[in-house]
C-alpha cells in the first residue's frame, strides 16, 4: 500500500464522518414522525438512489488501487448529472428552491468523494513527476563531476548543437536574402513592409497582362508589342541570373556565420567541453527548480488540502467551504508549479492569494444558490480532470524531456556509427573464420560437457557411493589381501627356520608344538627373534656364514619382515583415508559445484529479467534514500507554529517523495508484523509533527530495521 492510498483512505473516512451527520442525526427527523416519513421518501427516490450508488463507486473501499483513474471520475461525475455541459441551460430558481435538502446533502457527499479521489490523483501525479527528476539530476552530477564524462557528453551532443547552429544560420540567411531580393526587384527598402512589396508585384502583373491583351487594335497591338518588349527587358533586368543568385546567397551565409561568430563570444572564449558543461549545468538547474516547485506544491497540497482539523465536530457548512477551497487550491497548484522563475515564497504567495481571490468560491459568488453549489464544484472538478491535469502532465513531461538526460539515440549514436562502419570488416572476418568459429563452438561444447561429467556428475556418484558404503567406492592405497598373504609367508618362513635350527630358536635339539605355536604368535606381533639370533651368529664371520651358514636365509627373512612392516603402515593410512572418505568426496565435488553455480548466477544476471538486477541495487538505493532524508531534515527550514518546529512546504514535499520511495523498496522484504510497525514509523517521519519528532523517527528506523534493510537485495 502506497502513501497515496493511505492518505486517500484517511480522508475518505474523514469525509464519511463529517458528511453523514446531516443525514443521520437531524433533530427534526427524530422528533416528528411526518418529517421522518418525508426523509425516508426523499432518500428512497430514484435520483437519490442513483447518487448513492455513485457515492459508493467513489468510495475508497471499492477501489483496489490507491485511487480511481481520471476517466473513471469524469464518467461518474457525468453520470451524476452535476457536471453538465456549458451549453446546457442552468436549472431555474424555482427548481433549485424545490430541491429536497437531503438530495443536496447527498450531492455534497458525492462531490466530496470525487474531490478526495482527485486529491489522490493529483498527489500521485506530483509524486510520479518529482521522483524521476532525482535520477536526471544525478546524471548531470556525474557529467559535471568528471571531465571524461563531460567530454563524452560534448561529443554525444555535438551533432545536435551543429544542427541548431546551422538551422539558425540558414534561417537568418534566408531572411536576409528575401529582403535583398525584394529591394532589388521592387525597390523596397528594408524599412518598408511586405504589403508594399506585394502591391508592387500586383502592379507589375497588371501591366504585363494589359500589355499582352490580344483584343486591342492594330495600333494597340503595336503598342502592346512595345509594351511587351519593354516588360521583357525589365524582366531581364529585374531577375538576375541564377548563378548570381547563388553567389549572393553564399556571401550572405558567410556574412551570417561571421557575424554569429563575433556575437557569440562564449564560443570564442570557452572550449567545447566548457560549453557542454555550461549546458549541463543549465539543465540541471532547471530540473532542480522543477523538482523544488513540484515538491512545494505537494507540501502545500498535503498540509492545506482537505484539512478538516483534528476534531469530528466540524460545523456542517464549514467542511463544505473547506472542500471548495481545497479544489481551488488544487487548481492553483497545477497552474503555478510550472512557473520556474518564481521563488518558493513567491510560489506560496501566488497559490494562497489565488485561493483567497478565487471567484468561484461561495464567499465570492454570493448570488449563487446554495443548492447549486455542489454542481458548481463538480463542474470545476470535471474541468480540472479534463483539461488542467492533462495539460500539466504534458508540460512537465516536455520540461523533463528538454532538460533531462539525452535520449538513447543521442547517447549511443557514437558506438552505433562505429559498429555500422566496421560491420563490413566484422562480416568479412566472420566469413573467413567461419570454420574456426564452428570449431571453437564445438570445442566449447565438448569442454562444458566434459567438465559437467568429470567434475560434477562423477564426484556426485562417488559421494553417493560412499554414503551407501559401496565397496567399489572405497579409497585404498594397497589391495585388501596383500598384507595377510605377506604375513602368512613371513610366519611360514620363521617357523621353518626354527624347525631347521631348533638350537637357535629354543636352545634345544628338538622343538615342541607348543613352542611352534608360541613362535607363530610372536611372528604375528612382529617378533622374529630366532632369525635374528642366527643373523647375529653368522654376521661374526660373514663369508663363512654366507657359504656354510644361514646368513643369506636370515637376510631374506628380514627383507620379508621389512615388507610386512611397510604394508602395516600403509594399511594404517588406508584406514585413515577410509574414515575421511566422505570428506574427500565433497572436497572433490566442491570446485565443480562452485564453478557451476557461479556460471549459472552470471547467466541469470546477464540474460535474466532486470528485476533481479534492480533487487541487487536495493541496498545501495535504500542507503541513499536514508541519506537524502537525513539531509532534508538537517537543512530544513522551520516555521514556529504553536511552539512546534514544523518544516516548510518544500521540505515536507521532498520528504514525502523520499518516504514514498523507501516504502516501495521495503515492500515485500519485511515480515508482516515488522512491515506494519515500519509503516507506522514512516508515517511519523512523513507527517509534520515537529522536526524533533521526525528526526527521532528517522533514528528509530535506522537502528530498528537495519537487519531487514540490509536484506534488500
N, C-alpha and C positions, 0 to 999 in steps of 0.2 A: 504494500500500500504506500503511495507516494504522499508527499507533504501536501500536494494539491487536494488529494482525496480526503485527507484528514480535515483540512480546512473547510472543504465543501460540506462534509458531513456535520461538522460542528456548527456551521452557520445554518444548515438546513434544520437541524434540531432546534436551534435558537428561533428560527422563523416559525416553526411549529408552535413553540411556546407562546410567542407574542401575538401570532395571528389567529390562533384558535380561541382566544379569550372572548372576543365578542360573539362567537358562535355557540359558546357553551355556558357562560356564566352571566348572562344578561339578567338583571333583577326583574325586569318586566316579564320575561318569559317564565320566571319562577313563580310570580305572583298571580298571574291571570291565566286561566285556562284557555280563554279565547285567543290570547296572544300566542300561547303555546301551540294551539292548532294552526294559527296563521304561520308561525315559524316552520312548523312541520310541513305545511303545504308548500311554503316557499322553497324549502330545502329539497323537496321531492319533485320540483318542477323539472321538465326535460332540460331547460337551459342550465340550471344549477347542477344537475347530474352530469351533463357534458363537461361543465367547467371542473367539477370534482374529479372526473376521470383524467382530465388533462393535468390537474394538480398532482395526482398520483403518478402520472408518467414523468412529471418534472421532479419528483422527489428523489433524493439521493439513494434511498433504499432500493429503488427499482433500477438503478444504474449499476452495471457490472464493473465499469471502469471508474475513473476519477470524476468524470463529468460527461454530460451529453455533448454531442457534436453540434457545431453551429447550424448545420442544415436541419437537424432534428429539433432544435429550439425554435428556429424560424417556422418550421412546419406546425409545431404545437401552438405558437402564437397566432399564426394564420387560422388555424383550426378553431381557436377560441373566439375569433371574430373581433378581438380587440385591436389588432394591428391591421386596420383596414387600409386600403389604398388611398393615396392623396386625392384621386379624382372622385372618390365616393363622398356623398353628402354626409356631413356630421349629423348625429341624432338631434332632434328638436328638443327645445327646452321642456316641452310637455312630456316627452318620452323619458327624459332624464329625471324629471320630478316623479314620474310614475314608477321608476325602477325600484324594485324591492331592496331594502338596505342589506338583507342577507346575501343577495346576489352581488351587490357591490363589495361586501366583505370577502366573498369567495373570489371575486376578480382580483382584489388586493392580494389574497393569498397566492393566486396563480402568478401574478406579476412578481411577487416576492420570490417564489420558487424559480422563475425564469431569471431573475436578477442574480440569484445565488449561482445558478448554472453558468450564466455569462461571466460572473466573477471568477469562477473556477477556470473557465475557458481563457479569459484574459490573463489570469495568473500563470497558467500553463504556457501560454504564448510567450509571455515575458521571460519565463524561465528557459524555455527552449531556444529563445533568441539570445539570451545573455550568456548561457553556459558555453556554447561552442566558440564564443568570441575569445575565451581564455586560450584555447588551442591556437588560434590565429595569432594572438598577441605573443604567445610563447614561440611561435615560428619566427616572428620578426625579432624577438630577443636573440634567437640563435643566429639569425642573419647579421644582426648588429654586433654581436659579441665576438665574432670570429671573422678575420679578414678573408680566409679562403671561402667561407660561406658567402660573404659579401661579393667576392669576385665571381663565384658561381651564380649568384642571383643576377649580377650585372650581365653576365654572358647569356643567361636564360632569357632575360627580358630585353636584350639589345634589339632583336627584330621588332618588338612592339614599339620601342622608342624610335627606331628608324622609320617605321611605318607612320607613326604620328607626326614626326618631323617632316617627312616627305609629303604627307597629306596637307599639312599646314602651308608648306611652301607652294604646293600645287594650287591650292585654293586661292592664296594671295596672288600668285602669278596670273591665274585665270581672271581674277577680278581686275587686275591692272591692265591686262591685255584687252579686256572688254571695254574698259574706259578709254584706252588709247584708240581702239578701233572705232568707237562712236565719235570721238573727237576728229579722227581723220576723215570719216565718211560724211558726217553731218555738221562738222564744225562745232560740236557741242563740247563745252569746257567741262572740266571735272566738277565745277560747282553747279552745273545745270542738271536738272533732274532727268530721270528716264522718260518722263511724259513728253518733254520737248523733243527728245530723240525719236520717240515713236511717232510724233506728229510730223517730223521731217520725213520719216520713212513713208508715211501715208501720202505726203505731198509729192514725193518723187514717184510713187506708184501711180498716182492720178495723172501726173504729167506724162509718164510713159504710156499709160493706157489711152490717154487722149490723143497722143501723137500717132498712135498706130490705128486709129479708127478708120476703117476702110470705106465707110459710108459717106465720106465728105466728097466734095467736088474735086475736079482735077487739080484746080489751083490749091484746093485744100490738100489734095494728095501730094502735090509737090511740097507744100509747107509741112505736111506730115512727114514726108521723107526727110526733109531737112531737120525737122524736129527729132526724128528717129536717129539720124546720124549724130545729131548733137548729143542725144541721150546716150548713144553707144560710146561716143568719145568721152562723155562724162563718166560713164560706167567704167571705161577702161582706165580713166584717171583715178576714179574713186577706189576701185578694187585692185589693190596691188597684186603682184604675182604671189603664188603660193610659197615659193622659196623665201621671198622677203618676209612673208608672214612667219615662217618658221624661225628665221634669223631674229626677227623682233621678239618672238616668244622666248627663244633661247636666251637672249640678252636680258629679258625681264626675269626669267628664272634665275640667272646668275646674279642679277641685282638683288633679288629677294633673298637668295642664300647669303649673300654678303651682308645685307642689312640685318638679317636674322642673327648671323654670327656676331655682328657688332652689338646688337641689342642684348642678346643672351650672354651676358657677362659671366654667368655661372659656368657655362661650358668652357669658357676660356681660362678660368681660374682653377676650377676643380677638375680632378681626374674623373674618368668614367666610373671607377669604383666609388668615389666620394658622391657622385651624382646618384648612383644606385643606393647608397646608404642613406642619402638625404630623402630619397623617395620612400625607402622602407621606414624611416623614422616618421615621415609624414603620415603614412598609412597606419602605423602603429598608434600614433596619437589620435587619429580618427576613431580607431577601434576602441581605444581606452575611453574616449569621450562617449561613444555609443554604449559601451558596457556600463559606464558610470551613470548615464542618463536612464538607461533601462533599469538598472538596479535601484536608482532613486524612485522611479515610477513604481517599481514593485514594492519598495518600502512604504511609499505613500499609500498604495492600494491595501497593503496588509494592515497598516496602523490606523488608517482613517476610513477605509471602505467597510460598509456594513458593521459599523462599530455601535452596537446597541447597549454598551455598558455591561456591568457585571451583575446588575440586579434584574430579576424577572419582572419587576413591577414597572416596566416601561409603559408610559401612557399610550392610549390607543392611537391617537393621532401622531404622536411623536415618532414612532417607529416608521410610519409612512413617510414622514419628512426625511428621516434618515435614509430610507430606501431611495427617494428621489435624489438626494444629494450624492448618494453612492453611485447612481447611474451617471449623474453629471460628472462626478469625479473620474469614473472610468473613461468617459468620453474625452475629458480634458487630458488625461494621461496619454491616451492614444494620439491626440493631436500634438502634444508638447514633447514627446520623447525624441522626436527626430530633429529638434532644434539643437544641434550640437554646438552652436556658438553661444548658448546660454550657460551660465554657471549653475551650480547646484542650487544655490539660494534663489537665483532668478527663476529657475525652473519651478521650485516650490511655490514662489510667489505667484507665478503665472497660473499654476494649476489651481491654487486656492482662490485667487481672485476670479478666475473663470467660473469656479463653482458658486461663489457668492453672487456674482452678477449674472448667473445663468437665467435666461428669460423664460425657460420652460418650468422652473420651479413654481410650486403652488404659491409661495410667498411673493413671487414676482408677478405671476399671472393671476391676479385677484378675480378677474372676470370669469375664470374657468369654473364650471360647475363641479361640486365635489364628486358626483357620480361619474364625471368624465375623466377624472384624474388617473384611474388605472389604465384607461385606453391611451391617454397621452403618454404615460410612462411605457406602455407596451410598444407603441409606435417608435418611441425613441430607442428602445432596446432592439427593435427589429432593424432600424437604420444602422445602429452600431454593429449588429451582426452581419448585415448585408453589405455595408459599404465601408464602415470605419475599420473593422478588424482586418478584412482582406487587403485594403489599401495600406494599412500599417505593415502587415506581413510582407507585402510586395516591396515597400520602400526599404524596410530593414534588410531584406534579402539582397536588394540592389546595393545598399551601402556595404553590406558584408562582402558581397562579391567584388565590388570595386576596390575595397581596402583589405580584403583577406588575402590569404596565401594564393599565389598564382594557380591557374588551372593545371591539370596534369599535362595538357598539351604543351604549355609553356615550360613546365619543369622537366619534361622528358623528351623534348624535341631534339636535344643535342645527342643523346645516345641513340635515339631513333634514326637520326640522319646518319650517324656513324655506322649503325647496323645496315642501313639501306645502301650506303656507299660500298661497304665491304661485303655485301651479300653475294656479289658475283664471285669474289675470291673464296668466300666460305663455301659456296656451291661447288666451285671447281675443286676445292680441297676435298669436299665430301665425295665427289665423283671419282677423283683419282685414288683416294684412300678407301674406297668402298669395301674392298676385300679385307683390308687390315682392320677396318672398323667392325666388320662382321666377326672377324677372328677375336677381336678384343671382347666383343659382347659374348661370344661363345665361351671364351676363357673365363670371363667374369662369372657366367652362369655355372660353369664347372667348379670354379673356386668356391662359390657360395654353396653349391650342393655338397662338395667335399667337406667344407667347414661344418655344415649342418650335420652331416652324418658322422664325421670323425670326432668332432669336438662337442657335440650336443647329444646326438642320439646314442652313440656308443657309450659315453660316460654315464648316461642315464640308465642304460641297460645294466651296466656293471654295478651301479649303486643299488638298483632294484635286486639284482642277483645277490649282492652282499647282504641286503636286508633279509632276503629269503634263505640265506645260508646255502647258496648254490655251490656245490663242490667245484664246479668249473671256474668259479669266480674268485677262489681263494688266492691270495698272494703268497708265493713261495720262492725262495732262492734256490733250494735243492729239492730233489724228489722225496716223496714221503717214505719209501722203503730203503733208501740208500744208507742211512745211519744204522738201521737194525742189521742189515747184511754185513756191514763192516764190523760191527760189534761181535756178531756171531763168529766171523772169521778170526778176529783177534782172540776170542775165547778159545777157539779150537787150537790156534797156534800155540797159545800159552799152555794149555792142558797137555798137548802132545809134547811140548818141550819139557814139561815137568815129568811126564811119563818116561821120556828118554833120559832125563838127568834127575833122578829122584834124590841123589845126594845134595845137589844144589837147591832143589825145591823144598824138601822136608828134612834133609840131613840124614836120611836112611837109605838103605839099598832098595827098599820097596815102598810103595805108596798105596794107601787105602782109598776106598771110595769116599769116605768122609772127608779126607784131605783133598781129594779131587773136587768135591762139591764146594769146599771152602775156597779152593783156588778159583773156581768159577765165579763165586760171589765176589771175590776181591777184584777179579778182572772187570766185572760189570761196574765196580766202583772206580776203576782206573788204576788198580794196583797190579803191577806186573813184576813183583819182586823176584821170582825165580829167574826170569830173563835178565834182570839187572845184575843178579849175582854172577851169572855166567859171563855177562859182559865185563863185569869188574875183574873176574879171574883172567879172562883171555886178553884183556887190554894191557896186562902187565907185559906179555910177550906177544905183540900183535901179529907178527909174522907166523909164529908157531900156532897162535890161536886161530889165525885165518886159514892155515893149511890143515892143522890137525884138530883144532878145537871147534867151538861153536860161535866164534866171533861174528862171522858173516850172518849166521842164522839169527843171533840175538839183535844184530843191527836191523835186519829186515823186519823182525817183530816190532822193534821200536819205531820203525817207519810206519808200520800199520797203526801203532798206538798213536802216533802224531796225527795221522789221518783221521782217526776216530775222534780225537780231541778237537780238531778243526771242525769236523762235522757237528759235534755237540754245540760248539759256539755258534755255528751258522744256524742250527736249529733254534737256538735262543732268539736270534734275530728274526727268524721266521715267526716265532710265537709273538714277538713284539709287533711285527707288521700285521699279523692276523688280528691282534687286539685293536689296532687302529685302522683296520681295512676300510670301514665306513667313512672315516675322516679323509683318508686318501682319495676315496671315490668322489667325495664332494669337492675336494681341492682340485681334482682333475676336471670336474664339471663346471667349476666357478668361472673360468675365463670364457668359455663358450657362451654361458648364460649371460654374463655381464655384457659381452660384446653384442649379443643378440638383442638384449633389452635396450642398449644404447642406440643401436641402429633403428629399432622399431620406434623408439621415442623421437629420434631425429626425423624419421619419415612422417610420423604423425604431426610433428610441429611444422614440417615443410609443406606437406601436401594436405594436411587436415584442414578443418574449418578454422577461421580466425578466432573462434570463441575460446579455444584453448590458449592461444597467444594473449588474448585480452585478459583471461583469468590469470595468466602468469604476470601480467602487469598491474594487478590489483593492489599488491602490497605497496609498490612504489607510488601508485596514484593515491592510495589512502593516506600515506605519509605526507604527500604533497598537499592534499586537501586539509589535513590537520594543521599543517604549517601555515597555509593560507588563512585558515580560521583564526589561528593564534595571532597572525599578523593583523588581521582585520580588527580583532578585539584590542590589540595593543595600540593601534593607531586610530582607534575610533574616537570621534568627537561626540561628546555627550551634551545633553540638554537637561538642566536641573528642573525636573518636573515632580513636584511634591517630594522634594528631597531624595528622589531616585535618579541615579545617573542612567538615563535612557539614551541609547545610542541613536544617532541620526538616521534619517530615512535611507540615505545612501548606504551607510554601513549595514543597516538591517537588511536591505535588499541583497547586498553582496554576501552577507552571512547566510541568508536563506538559500541562495544559489549553491553555496558550498555544502550546506547541510543536505540539500536535495541530492547532490552528487554522492555524498557519503552514505545516505540511505540506500541508494541504488547499489553501491559497492558492497554494503553489508548484507543485502537481502540474499537469503539462501545460504549464507555462511554460518550465521549464528543459530544456535538451537532455539526452539520455540519460546521457552520462558526467558532465555537470555535476550532474544531479539525484542521481546516486549519491554523489558527493562531498558534496553538500548534505545528504543524509540522514545521512551519517556525522558531519558536524559537528553536526547536530541531535541525534543520539544522544549525542555528547559533552556537549551542552548539557543534555539531559534526564536523563542518568544521574548519580547523586550521586557523582562522583569527587573532589569538593572544590570549594569556592566559587571559588577562583582559576582552576581548570581551566575551570569553566563560564563565568566572566567572559571568559577568553581565547577560548573558543569563540564567544561572542556577538560579540566584536570581530572575529573572523575571518569570521563570517557577514556582518557589515556591510560590510567592505571587499572581500571576495572575490566576493560575489554582488550587489553594488549595481547592476550593469548589468542583471541579469535581474529583480531585484526591482522596478526602476522600470518594467519592461515588463508588469507585472501589470494590464493594462487592456485 
